[in-house]
Structures are given as C-alpha cells and as structure tokens.
Amino acid sequence: MGSPRAFSALLAGHELTDADTAALLRTILWCGVALQGAACLNAEFSVEQGEAGNIWEPLHYLLYGTGVQNFEWSQEYAIRSPLFVFPLTILAAPFLLFPLSKLQLFYCMRLSMGFLGVLSLYWMAKASRARFGNGAVVLGLTLAVFNHAIALSIGRLGVDTMTMTLHALIFAAWQSGKIRTVISLCAIAVLNRPSFVLVAGGIGLVVLLLECPNGVSMFRWGAFLAGFSALALLTVSALVIATDSAWYGRPTFSVWNFLKFNVLSQGADNFGRMPLWFFVDKLLLDNTLVLSLLAPFSIVFQPSAARYLVPSVVLLLGLANMGHKEYRFIWPVLPIFALHAGITLDGLRRRRGGKALHPRGERSESGAGGR
C-alpha cells in the first residue's frame, strides 16, 4: 500500500519516486476493486443501457438453455454477434459451481467485469508513466477510479462497458509501443462497437504521421499499418461470420446487419433523435465535469499529450453528429479524459511545489526514478 511519505510527496508537489508511484497505483487499484464491490451491487439492472437485451438474454440462453429473445437477436434482424458473449460464459463458469440464483450469478458477473475494468485502468496508468510522468498517472488513475460514471459503468454487462475496457487496454498498448497489439484490439473493438472505427482511425493517423520509426519511410510504415490492419479485421470478421452463421442458422455477418439497420435504414432513429449538444450535458454531469474541464488543459503542461487525446475527441465529434445518442456511447472516452485531467492536475501540483515540469517521463537529477 502507499506509504505516508508517498502521499505527503504527492500532496506537497514533490517528485514521486518509481517505488512510491508503484505503491500509490496499487493502493488506488485496491480502492477501485473495493468500490466495484459496492457499485456493481447497487447499480440498477438497466434495460436501456443494453444489459438485458444485448448481453444478459443471450448469456442466459448459453448458460441455462432458455431465454427471452429481443429483436436484435432474431433471425430477421441478426444485428448482434454471439462471439462477444462467449467469453462471458468462461467468466461465469466458476460461479456455476456454487448454488447461486440467476440474479446472484448476474451480480457476480458484474463484479468480475468491474474487477477486469479496474485492472485495465491500472494497466493504462502504469503503461503511461514513462510518457506522462509519475504524478500524472497517479492522479489520472485516481480520477478514473473515483469518477461516478466510470465506477458505475465499468462493471456492467454491456457492449459499451466492453468497449471502454478495450479502449483502456488499447491505450496501454499504445503507450508501450506495441502497435500490433493496438491494431488487433482495435479490430475487436470496431466489430464489437462499429463507432469505435473513429478512435481506431484517429490512432492510425497519429501513429502514421507522428510515430514512424527511424530509418523507415512513411510509405513503408503506412503499408505495414494498412496491411496489418486489414489482416486483423479480416481475421476477426471471419470469426464473427463463423459464429454468427452457426448461431442464426444461415450465412450472417451481424456487423453489416447492424450498420444496415442503424445507418442505412436509420433504424436507430426509432429510439429517438437527440440534439447536437446532447453529450455536452453528459460530460458536465457530477464529477465528470472535472474530467471534461481539466483534460483539454493537459496540452498546456505537456503539448505532446495532445496526440493521445485526438482519437477520443474524434469519437465525440462523430457521435455528436449522429441522430440517436445515448450516454453510454461516450463511456469509452472517459478513462482517457481522466488520464489527461491527471496531467493537468499534476502540472498544477508541481507548479505549486515549485518543481520544473518534465514531460514524456524525463526526470531531473533528483527525479522520479531516484536516479
């Protein structure tokens, strides 16, 4: 757990050693795990947020052999893929060994999703230390774990919860320079939630233009990114088509059906059209206001951080121009906003403590690594 000395250094605006940072991150991780124990049990079972129709009904069918089927899982529409539900059966397997009611199993599944989500936030923060600095990731993880929207959504059985967790893992891989992992996880996220193509495209553009390896031409770098992206998408698409076809009993590609229903046929408009500024209100709700106001100022303290904010902003702009909008659609951007808000708070903290800023993980002689 974090030592009193580490907390004192954080509050006083002093440099954090790597050991103190690791201890603080672990402390916040365990706080997040404990918080999920309360959040997952107290959050309502919500049909609107996709838990019932999108995930729980097909999962119930896979686990118990029976279940109500909504229109999205019917053969006529077939706009959901069982591929993204199958992993949850593995997560549920240990709980089936105990005499739990279905409702108890449901909340155990929520808790498991919450634990995995908090772990993804921890890995995102840990992977970002070298680039953003120790204080920034500690404060960013704190903001993420204790944000009401993230705390209540990261433990849901929902498409957007899965996308938010995947986005945190993608960001961690990006910070670690694991481009193949980034592309592979983006392919999964895009086929799980097609609007995530805006994030994937934003990341791809940044990586192409700003992260070309030394000694490699832009053309060769672009060809590699395009080729590996195509391979990843084709591989995941083949898995989706295979499982969809087996589930629905005929050749099916649910992603295409989803786009045809929601975009080409404007079926999403049946659930209501919202104004352009709909998400502005959601981004200013409760303590999400802190993330929304502080995140943009991260570029003042670390200008290089702007590139990592671009994909989330692209997603927000794209979703804002859609007719039908729901709060859950923007969940995936919240952890990224929290991390960038942490950069802003760390910049203010260090100025208060009279310390020079060292973006991109650079340290002074008494630096964070104790070197």
RAFENDA-V724147 format. One record per backbone hydrogen bond with DSSP energy under -0.5 kcal/mol. CO is the residue of the C=O (numbers start at 1). NH is the residue of the N-H. If there is no record, write none. Layout:
BEGIN
CO|NH, CO|NH
END
This chain:
BEGIN
3|7, 4|8, 5|9, 6|10, 7|11, 8|12, 9|13, 9|14, 10|13, 17|21, 18|22, 19|23, 20|24, 21|25, 22|26, 23|27, 24|28, 25|29, 26|30, 27|31, 28|32, 29|33, 30|34, 31|35, 32|36, 33|37, 34|38, 35|38, 35|39, 36|40, 38|42, 39|43, 44|46, 45|47, 46|51, 46|52, 47|50, 50|54, 50|55, 51|55, 51|56, 52|57, 55|59, 56|60, 57|61, 58|62, 59|63, 60|64, 60|65, 60|66, 61|65, 68|70, 70|73, 71|74, 72|79, 72|80, 74|78, 81|84, 82|85, 82|86, 83|87, 85|88, 85|89, 86|89, 86|90, 87|91, 88|92, 89|93, 90|94, 92|95, 92|96, 93|96, 94|97, 95|98, 98|100, 101|105, 102|106, 103|107, 104|108, 105|109, 106|110, 107|111, 108|112, 109|113, 110|114, 111|115, 112|116, 113|117, 114|118, 115|119, 116|120, 117|121, 118|122, 119|123, 120|124, 121|125, 122|126, 123|127, 124|128, 125|128, 126|129, 128|132, 128|133, 129|133, 131|360, 131|361, 133|137, 134|138, 135|139, 136|140, 137|141, 138|142, 139|143, 140|144, 141|145, 142|146, 144|147, 147|151, 148|152, 149|153, 150|154, 153|156, 156|158, 158|162, 159|163, 160|164, 161|165, 162|166, 163|167, 164|168, 165|169, 166|170, 167|171, 168|172, 169|173, 170|174, 171|175, 172|176, 173|178, 174|177, 177|179, 178|182, 179|183, 180|184, 181|185, 182|186, 183|187, 184|188, 185|189, 186|190, 187|191, 188|192, 189|193, 193|196, 194|197, 195|198, 196|199, 196|200, 197|201, 198|202, 199|203, 200|204, 201|205, 202|206, 203|207, 204|208, 205|209, 206|210, 206|211, 207|211, 213|216, 217|221, 218|222, 219|223, 220|224, 221|225, 222|226, 223|227, 224|228, 225|229, 226|230, 227|231, 228|232, 229|233, 230|234, 231|235, 232|236, 233|237, 234|238, 235|239, 236|240, 237|241, 238|242, 239|243, 240|244, 241|245, 242|246, 243|247, 244|248, 245|249, 245|250, 253|256, 253|257, 254|258, 255|259, 256|260, 257|261, 258|262, 259|263, 259|264, 260|265, 261|267, 262|268, 266|269, 267|270, 268|271, 269|272, 275|278, 277|280, 277|281, 278|282, 279|283, 280|284, 281|284, 282|285, 285|288, 285|289, 286|289, 287|290, 287|291, 288|292, 289|293, 290|294, 291|295, 292|296, 294|297, 295|298, 296|299, 297|300, 297|301, 298|302, 302|305, 303|306, 304|307, 305|308, 305|309, 306|309, 306|310, 307|311, 309|313, 310|314, 311|315, 312|316, 313|317, 314|318, 315|319, 316|320, 317|321, 318|321, 319|322, 323|274, 326|329, 327|330, 328|331, 330|333, 330|334, 331|334, 331|335, 333|337, 334|338, 335|339, 336|340, 337|341, 338|342, 339|343, 340|344, 341|345, 342|346, 343|347, 344|348, 345|349, 346|350, 347|351, 348|352, 349|353, 350|355, 351|354, 358|361, 359|362, 364|367, 367|370, 368|18
END
